[in-house]
Amino acid sequence: MSTPKEPAWLTPHYWQARFDSGDTPWELGHPSVVLLEAFDIVSQLGCPVSGTKVLSPGCGKGSDALAIAGRGAHVVAVDWSPIAVNSLEQKRSEMSSSTGSLEILAGDFFQIPCRTVDCVAEHTFFCAIDPAARPRYAERIAQWIRPGGFLVGNFFVLPDAEAAALPRLSLTPAGEGPPFATTVAELHRLFSSYFTMRVLRPALHQERDRRPGMEWVGIFQRVA
């Protein structure tokens, strides 16, 4: 019996090819308005961005990471695409010295040693990994965040009935590969062992011409 072939999107070669060809619709060219809305809420919950340490996993070319650093945070940005990392390094050299700081790590997020951060900024990383790897994602993210810290995210959420009709939750026209949607029930199931849900609702401000109604603010606080 032959061994099932590993899905292409589980390898760095897949993502490198996407960057090489410019097939990167997740690169908005500006920070996610949903993620910034979420960080505004976190500030209201008693954790202002300035002076915090923030992890940006799967950062891509770093629009989100740069915006959060611009608010005074020390951001640890992680990606395994050399093109993305090189682009972000160039942008880092142009940062104002009056803002926060940006540290860039090249490699597989699941292999990089954990540190301790106040927040994780989630945008288009959770939806890019295979749904089967999501429990590992939840555990790994929890290992990074200090007790009382926050997972701050922009999640593509569908009603259960709509999600059930999608092959493996894939939002692609072919029904295969990333991005993958999620549901409220799945987010509760994945994160409840490590976090208290503080906010989970449709974003007030969503990206135009993206996935109307699907972008949700998710804020989960790490339990002690």
C-alpha positions as CSV (number, residue, x, y, z in Angstrom):
1,M,0.0,0.0,0.0
2,S,1.4,3.4,-1.0
3,T,1.9,6.1,1.7
4,P,-0.6,9.0,1.3
5,K,1.1,12.1,-0.2
6,E,1.6,15.0,2.2
7,P,-0.5,18.0,1.3
8,A,1.6,20.6,-0.5
9,W,0.6,23.4,1.9
10,L,2.3,21.6,4.7
11,T,5.7,22.3,3.2
12,P,7.7,25.6,3.0
13,H,8.2,24.9,-0.8
14,Y,4.5,25.5,-1.3
15,W,4.5,28.9,0.4
16,Q,7.8,29.9,-1.2
17,A,6.3,29.2,-4.6
18,R,3.3,31.3,-3.8
19,F,5.5,34.2,-2.9
20,D,7.7,33.7,-6.0
21,S,4.6,33.9,-8.2
22,G,3.0,36.8,-6.4
23,D,0.0,34.6,-5.5
24,T,-0.4,36.1,-2.0
25,P,-3.9,37.5,-1.6
26,W,-3.4,37.4,2.2
27,E,-0.9,40.2,1.7
28,L,-3.2,43.3,2.1
29,G,-0.4,45.8,1.8
30,H,-1.6,47.4,5.0
31,P,-2.4,46.1,8.5
32,S,-5.6,44.2,9.0
33,V,-8.3,46.6,10.2
34,V,-9.8,43.7,12.1
35,L,-6.6,42.9,14.0
36,L,-6.2,46.6,14.9
37,E,-9.8,46.7,16.1
38,A,-9.0,43.6,18.3
39,F,-5.9,45.3,19.8
40,D,-7.9,48.4,20.6
41,I,-10.3,46.1,22.6
42,V,-7.3,44.5,24.3
43,S,-6.1,47.9,25.4
44,Q,-9.6,48.5,26.9
45,L,-9.2,45.2,28.8
46,G,-6.1,46.5,30.5
47,C,-3.2,45.5,28.2
48,P,-2.2,48.5,26.1
49,V,0.1,47.7,23.2
50,S,2.9,50.0,24.1
51,G,5.7,48.3,26.0
52,T,4.4,44.8,25.5
53,K,6.0,41.8,23.7
54,V,3.9,40.5,20.8
55,L,4.4,37.4,18.6
56,S,3.3,37.6,15.0
57,P,3.4,34.0,13.6
58,G,3.3,33.5,9.9
59,C,3.9,37.3,9.6
60,G,4.4,37.3,5.8
61,K,5.7,40.7,4.6
62,G,4.8,42.1,8.0
63,S,2.2,44.8,7.6
64,D,0.6,43.7,10.9
65,A,3.9,43.3,12.7
66,L,5.1,46.8,11.6
67,A,1.8,48.4,12.7
68,I,1.9,46.8,16.1
69,A,5.6,47.8,16.5
70,G,4.5,51.3,15.5
71,R,2.3,51.3,18.5
72,G,5.3,50.8,20.8
73,A,5.5,47.0,21.1
74,H,8.5,44.7,20.7
75,V,7.3,42.4,18.0
76,V,8.7,38.9,17.3
77,A,7.8,38.2,13.7
78,V,8.1,34.6,12.4
79,D,7.9,33.3,8.8
80,W,9.5,30.5,6.8
81,S,9.5,32.3,3.4
82,P,12.8,33.9,2.5
83,I,11.0,36.4,0.3
84,A,8.7,37.5,3.1
85,V,11.5,37.7,5.6
86,N,13.7,39.7,3.3
87,S,10.9,42.1,2.5
88,L,10.2,42.6,6.2
89,E,13.9,43.1,7.0
90,Q,14.0,45.9,4.4
91,K,11.0,47.6,5.9
92,R,12.5,47.2,9.4
93,S,15.5,49.3,8.3
94,E,13.0,52.1,7.5
95,M,11.3,52.1,10.9
96,S,11.2,55.2,12.9
97,S,13.5,55.0,16.0
98,S,10.6,56.5,18.0
99,T,8.5,53.4,17.6
100,G,8.7,50.0,19.1
101,S,11.1,47.3,17.9
102,L,10.9,44.4,15.5
103,E,12.7,41.1,15.7
104,I,12.5,38.8,12.7
105,L,12.9,35.0,12.9
106,A,13.1,32.9,9.8
107,G,11.9,29.3,10.2
108,D,9.0,26.9,11.0
109,F,6.9,28.4,13.8
110,F,6.3,25.0,15.3
111,Q,10.1,24.3,15.6
112,I,11.3,27.7,16.9
113,P,11.8,27.6,20.7
114,C,9.1,29.3,22.7
115,R,9.6,32.5,24.6
116,T,7.2,34.5,26.8
117,V,5.1,37.2,25.2
118,D,2.1,39.3,26.4
119,C,0.1,38.8,23.2
120,V,0.0,36.8,20.0
121,A,-1.3,38.7,16.9
122,E,-3.2,36.1,14.7
123,H,-4.0,37.0,11.2
124,T,-4.0,34.5,8.3
125,F,-1.7,32.0,10.0
126,F,-4.4,29.9,11.7
127,C,-6.4,29.8,8.4
128,A,-3.3,28.7,6.5
129,I,-2.3,25.6,8.5
130,D,-4.0,22.3,7.9
131,P,-7.1,21.9,10.2
132,A,-5.6,18.7,11.5
133,A,-2.8,20.8,13.0
134,R,-5.0,23.2,14.8
135,P,-4.8,21.4,18.2
136,R,-1.0,21.6,18.0
137,Y,-1.4,25.3,17.1
138,A,-3.5,26.0,20.2
139,E,-1.0,24.2,22.4
140,R,2.0,26.0,20.9
141,I,0.4,29.4,21.1
142,A,-0.5,28.8,24.7
143,Q,3.2,28.0,25.4
144,W,4.2,31.4,24.2
145,I,1.7,33.5,26.1
146,R,2.2,34.5,29.7
147,P,-0.6,33.8,32.2
148,G,-3.1,36.6,31.8
149,G,-1.8,37.5,28.3
150,F,-3.9,37.4,25.1
151,L,-4.4,35.7,21.8
152,V,-5.6,38.5,19.6
153,G,-7.0,37.4,16.3
154,N,-8.8,37.9,13.0
155,F,-10.6,34.6,12.3
156,F,-12.6,33.5,9.3
157,V,-15.7,32.2,11.0
158,L,-18.7,30.4,9.3
159,P,-21.9,29.1,10.8
160,D,-21.7,25.4,11.5
161,A,-24.1,24.4,8.7
162,E,-22.1,26.3,6.1
163,A,-18.8,25.0,7.4
164,A,-20.1,21.4,7.3
165,A,-20.7,21.8,3.6
166,L,-17.1,22.7,2.8
167,P,-14.6,19.9,2.1
168,R,-12.2,20.1,5.1
169,L,-13.3,23.7,5.7
170,S,-11.4,24.9,2.6
171,L,-12.5,28.2,1.3
172,T,-10.9,27.7,-2.2
173,P,-13.0,27.3,-5.3
174,A,-11.6,23.8,-5.7
175,G,-12.4,22.9,-2.1
176,E,-8.8,22.0,-1.3
177,G,-6.0,23.7,0.5
178,P,-5.9,27.1,2.4
179,P,-7.4,29.3,3.5
180,F,-9.5,27.1,5.9
181,A,-12.5,28.5,7.7
182,T,-13.4,27.8,11.3
183,T,-16.6,27.9,13.5
184,V,-17.4,29.3,16.9
185,A,-17.7,25.7,18.2
186,E,-14.3,24.8,16.9
187,L,-12.6,27.9,18.5
188,H,-14.2,27.1,21.8
189,R,-13.1,23.4,21.5
190,L,-9.5,24.3,20.6
191,F,-8.8,27.1,23.1
192,S,-10.9,26.4,26.1
193,S,-8.2,24.3,27.8
194,Y,-5.7,27.2,27.8
195,F,-7.8,30.4,27.5
196,T,-10.8,32.2,28.7
197,M,-12.8,33.7,25.8
198,R,-13.2,37.4,26.3
199,V,-14.5,38.5,22.8
200,L,-15.7,36.5,19.8
201,R,-17.9,38.4,17.3
202,P,-18.0,39.7,13.8
203,A,-15.6,42.6,13.3
204,L,-17.1,46.1,13.1
205,H,-14.7,47.0,10.4
206,Q,-13.9,44.4,7.7
207,E,-11.7,44.4,4.7
208,R,-13.5,45.3,1.4
209,D,-13.9,42.6,-1.2
210,R,-12.4,40.0,1.0
211,R,-14.8,37.6,2.8
212,P,-17.7,39.7,3.9
213,G,-19.2,38.8,7.2
214,M,-16.6,36.1,7.9
215,E,-13.9,38.2,9.6
216,W,-14.4,37.9,13.4
217,V,-12.5,39.5,16.3
218,G,-11.3,36.8,18.6
219,I,-9.7,37.6,22.0
220,F,-8.7,34.8,24.3
221,Q,-7.0,35.4,27.6
222,R,-4.4,32.9,28.9
223,V,-5.4,31.2,32.1
224,A,-2.9,31.0,35.0
